[in-house]
Amino acid sequence: MSFSESWIERGNACIATTYGRYPLVVAKGEGSWLWDVDGRRYLDFLAGVAVNNLGHCHPKVVAALQQQAATLLHCSNYYHIPSQIRLAEVLCQHSFADRVFFCNSGAEANEAAMKLVRKHSAERYGDNRYIVITALASFHGRTIGTISATGQEAVRKGFTPVVPGFRYVPFGDIAAMRDAVTEQVCAVMLEPVQGEGGVNVAPPGYLQAVRELCDAHNLLLVFDEVQVGCGRTGKLFAYQHDAVAPDIMTLAKALAGGPPIGAMLAREEVAASFTPGSHGSTFGGNPLITSAAQAALDVLINEGVLDNCVAMGDYLRQRLEELCQRHDCAIEVRGRGLILGLQLNIEGAPLVKKALERGLLINCTAGKVLRFVPPLTVSRAEIDEALAILEPLFEEITAEG
C-alpha cells in the first residue's frame, strides 16, 4: 500500500463525506506546484479554488505568519488590533468602502452582508422591506442563509425550509431584474463573474443598469467578490472593470494568500447600521490572519501581479481558444483575467480525472465547464505545460468518437 492509499483509507474512516475527493494526498506546495505524499508533482490550475492567488507558500506571506505567530496568535475583538486596522485601511484606500467587518470565510461575509442590508432597510423603511434579489446560477455559500440566497436548486435540495426573503432572476437580464423589484425588496446581490455557476461574466452595461435600478428604488447593491476579488480578474476588484461601485462587497478566498479570512466592506452610511452587539465574529480579523493578509495584499498591489494576471490570462485564453478550434467537444472560452471557463458539450468530470492522473489539477463546474484558476503568478511556460497535458486528452476523446 502506498503512502497515499494509507492516508486515503484513514481519512475515509473518520472524515465527513461532504466532498467527492480525488485520490490525491497533498504534502507540500510551492508556487504553481503541489506534491503528494508519494513525491509526485502536480501543476495546480485550481489554486485551492482561487485561494492561492500568489501561489503556494509565498515567502512574504509565510514570513508574516511566522513573525506574527511568535508575537501574538489571537486576542479578542473587544480590543483594538493593529494588524486588523492596517488591513482595513488598505482595503478602504483601494476600494469604494469606508468600513470593513472581518470574519473567517466567504459564507460568513455574505451572511454579514445579508444581515446588514436587512437591518439598514428596517431602520429606514420598516420590517416589511427585506427581500434580496439574487441571480439564477449564483453561489453565495453553504450556510442555511447563503444557500437560501444561492440561485441553484441543487444546492438547497434536502435543506428545506430555507430562509425566506430571496428572489432569483436570470443573470444578465435587466428586464427580469426590473420586474422582480417590489416594495418588499431591499437589496440586490450579484457576483460580477459567476464562478461556481459556470464562469459567467456580466454582460456589458448590465452592472451599470443594476446600479441605476437600485438607485431609483433606494435598494442596496451587494457584490459578492469572494471568488473573483483580490486580483483574480486582472484588477484588484472585479467591479472596477465596469466602474460600478456597490454599497457592500464581500471578500474571502485569496485575501490572505491561503489562510482563512472573510471580509465585508461597506459605505459609511450603510455600515452605520451595524452597531455594537448587532454582529460579530470571535476569530474574525485576528492578528495572525490579518498579518498574512497585509503581506498578500502588498505583494498583489505592488509587485506586478495584476499585470501578470492580465498578460497570462490573455495567453491562457488564446491557448484554450486554439484548443476549441481543433476539437468539436470544446465550444467556447469565457471569463476574465485568470478565471476562465471552457464550455464543453460533454461532461467535464472525466477530463478532470484524466488530467489529475497526468499531473494537472483543474476542476469542472456546472457539469460541462472546465474551470481554470491558476495562481496569478503563473508563467507562460507553466501554461504551455498545462496545455501539453490537456491537449492529448481532447485528442483521445476525438479519437474515441
N, C-alpha and C positions, 0 to 999 in steps of 0.2 A: 504494500500500500504506500503510495506517495505521500509526501507531507500535505499536499493539497487535499487528497482524498481523506486523510485522517482528520484534518480540520473541518472539512465539509460534514463528515459523519458526526463529529462532536457538535457542530452547530445545529445540524438537523435534529438533534436530540433535545435541544434546550432553547433555541431562538424562536420567537413567534414567527409564523409563516405568513407575514404580511408582504413579502417580496418573492417574486419568482426569480430566485438568484441564479446567475450563470456560474459555471464551475470554475471560478477564478478566486483564489485566496490571496489577497494583496499583502505584500510585505513592506515595500518602500516605494517612494516616488521621487522623481527629480525632473523638473521642467515638464516636458510633454510626455514623460515616460513613467510607466509603472512596472514593477517587478513582482512576480508571485513568489510564494514560499519555496517553490522548486527552482527559482532562479531564472524563469522565463521572462522576457521583456515584452511589454505591450506599448504601442503608440496610442496615447489616450486622447481621443477626439470627443470624449464625453465630459471630461474635466469635472468629475464629481457632480454632473448635471449642472453645468455652468457655475460652479462654485470656485474652482481653481483657475480663476482668470489670469493669474500671474504664474501659472504652472504649479507643480508640486514643490512644496518646501522652499518657497522663495527665500533667499538668505536674509533679506531685510525683515520679512515677517517673522521668520524663525528667531532672529536676534531680538526683535521686540518682545516676543513671547518669553524668551529665556530671561531677558533682563527684568521684565515685569514679574515673572514667576518668582524670582529671587527677592522681590521687593514687597509686593502685596498682591495676593491672588484674588481676594474678594472682600468687599465691605458692603454695608447696607446702603440702599438708596435714600435712607434718612439723612445721609451725609453728602457733601459735595465731593465729586470725584474728578480730579484734574484731567485725566486722560479722556473721560467721558465728555467733559466740557470742551476740550480741544477738538475732539472728533465732531461734536455738534457744530462748532464754529466753522470747521472746514466744509461740512455738508451744507450749511446755510450760505456760506460765502459762494459756493459753486452751484447753487440751485435757486429756485424761486422762494424757498422756505425761510421762515423766521424761527421756528421751534422744531425740536426733534424729541420724539419719545423712543427709547431703546427697549428692545425685547430680545428674544432668542431665535426667532425663526420667521419665515415669510407668512405662515399661517397666523402667527401671533400679531405680526404687523398689520395684516389685513383685518383681524379681529379688532385691533385698536382703531383702525380707520372706520370700521362699521359702527363701533360704539360712538366714536366722535361725531360722525355725520348725524346720527340719531339724536344725540344729546344736543348738539348745536341747533338742529331743527326744532326739537321740542322746546328749547328755551325761547325760540323766536316765533314759532308758529303753532305750538301746541302738540299734544301727544298723538294726534291722528295723522301726522305727516312723517312717515317712517319708511316707505318703500324705497329700495335701492334697485335701480335698473342695471343689469349686467348683460353680458353677451353670451349667446349660444357658442359652444365650444371653448368657453373660457375655463380657466382653472385658477382657483384662489386659495387652495389649501385643503387639509384633511380633517380639520375640526368640524364639529357639527355646524358651527356658524359658517365656516368657509365653504363647506360642501353645499350648504344652502345657497350661497352666493354663486357657486360654480354652475355654469350653463351646460353641464353634461349629466344626463340622467343616469348613466352608468356609475358615476361617482357617488350618487345619492342612493343607489339601489341597496336595500337592506337596512337603511338607517332612518327610515321614516318613523314618526313625523319629523321633518326638518324644520328649521326655524322659519316662520312665516316672514313675509315682507320683501320678497325678491321677485323681480320681473325680468324675463330673459327676451332679448331681441337678437336678430341676426347681426353678426359683426360686420361693420362697414355699411349698414343700411340706415341712413339718416332718416328716411321717411318712417321706417318702423320705430326708430327711437322717438321721433316726434309723436307718433300715435300712442306710444306707451306712457307718455307723460300725463299724469293726472294730478289732482290736488293733493293726493296722498304721497306723491313721490318727493323725496328729499335729496337724492343724490344719484349720480351715475358713476359706476366703477368699471374701468376698462383696462386691459393690457394693451399698450401701444403695438406690441407684437405678441400674438398668442403663441406661447411656446408649446405647452402640452397639447394644445388644440390643433397642431399641425404646422406650426411656424407660419402663421397668417399675419401679414403686415397690414396695418390700417391703410385703406386706400387714400390717395392724395386728397387733401381737403376735408377728410372725414373728421379728424380730431378737432379741427378749427370749427366745423359746423356743430359738433357736440358742445364745444366750449360756448359758442354763441347761444345754443339752445339752453344750456344751463344758466347762462347769464340772464336770458329772457324770463326764466321761470324761477330765479333765485334758488337754483339747485347747486349743490356742491359737486365738483368734478374730482374723482379719485383715479389716479393712475397707479396700477399695480405693476411696478417695475422690479419685482422680486427676481425674475429670471433675466430680464433684459437691461437692468440698470448696471451701474458700475463698469461702464465701458463696453459692454458686450456688443452693442450695435455700431461702435466706432465713435460715438460721443459719450460723454460721461453719463448722461441720462437719455433715454430713448425719446422722451418728449421734445428734446431740443432739436431733433430733426424737423419737426413741424412748427417750432416756435410757438407752441401752445402750452402755457403753464397751467397745471392743475391747482386745485386748492389743497389737496393732500396727495402724497406719494408714498408708496411703501417700497422698502428695500430689504434684502436679506442676502442669501446665497453668497455672492462674491465680495460682499462688503469688507470682510476681514481677511480675505485671501485664503480661507479654508476653515478657520474656527467658526462656531455657530454664533450668528448675530442676526437680529432683525431691527428695523428702524421704520418709524412712521414720521414723515416730515409734513409740516403744515404751515399755512399762513398764520400770522399773529391773530387775526380776528377769529379764525376758526379754532385755533389751538386754545384760545382763552376758555373754551367750554370744558376743557379738561382741568378741573380744579383739584386740590389735594383730596385724595380719597376716591376720586372717580375712576381711576385706573392705576395699574402698577405692574411691576414685574420684579421678583426677587433677584434674579440673575441679570436682568436687562441692563446693559451698559456697564458691566463690572470692569474693574481695572485691567484684567488680563486681556479680555476680548477687545476692548476699545483701544488698547495699546497696539494690538495686532492690526486693527482696522485703520488706525492712523498711518501705520507703516505701509499698508496695502494701498491706501488712497494716495499717499505721497508718491509711490512708485507709479501708480496709474496716471496721475496728473502730470508728473514732472520728468518722466523718463522715456517718453516717446511711445508708450504702449498703445495709446489710442491711434496714433499714426500707423503703427504696425498692424493694428486690428483692421483698419481700412484697407491697407495695401494687401494684406494676406487674405482678407475677406473677398476682395475683388479677384484675387488669384484663385482661391478655392472655388468661388462661384464659376469662374471661367473653366476650370478643370471639370467641374460637375456638369456644366452645360455641354462641354465636349462629349462627356460620357452619355448624356441624353441623346445627342445626335447619332451616336453609334448603336444605341440599344433601345428597342421599342418599349421595353418594360419600364424605362425611366422617362417620365413625362415632362417635368419642369423643375426648375430650381427657384426657390423663393426664400426671402429672409432679408437680413440687413447686417452688415459687418460680419461678425463671426458667429451668428446664429443663423444657420442655413438649413433648409429642409429640401430634400429630394423626393418629390412626389412620384410614387410608383403606381403601376396598375396591377401589381401583385402584392401579396402580403410581405411585409418587411422583416418580420421576426426571423425567418430562416437565414436571410442575408446577414443579420446582426450576429447570429450564432456562428455562421461560417467565417465572418470577419474576425471574431474573437479567436477562433481556432487558429487563425493565421497571424494573430498579433495586432489586430486593430480593434479599438474599443469605440463603438458608436451605439446609438440606440434607435428604436422605432417608436414613433408616436402617432396617434390617430390611425393605427392599423397599417397604413401604407405610405408613411412618410419617414424616411431616414433622416434623423436629426444630427447635425454636425455642430458641436460647440467646443472646439479645441481651446486650449489656453490662448489668450490674446497675445502671448509672446511666441506663438508658433512660428516656425521658419518655413521658407519656401521649400527647402529640402525635405522637411517633415511632411508637408502637404504632398509633395511628389511621392514620398514613401507610402503615405496613406492611399493615394490613388493607384499605386503599383500593387497594393493588396486588393483594393476594391475592384479594379477593372476586370481581373480574371474571374471574379465571382459573377459578374454580369455576363461575361463570355460563356461561362458554364451554363447559366440559365438560358441564354440564347441557344446554345447547342442542344440543350435538353428539350427545347421547343416550347 
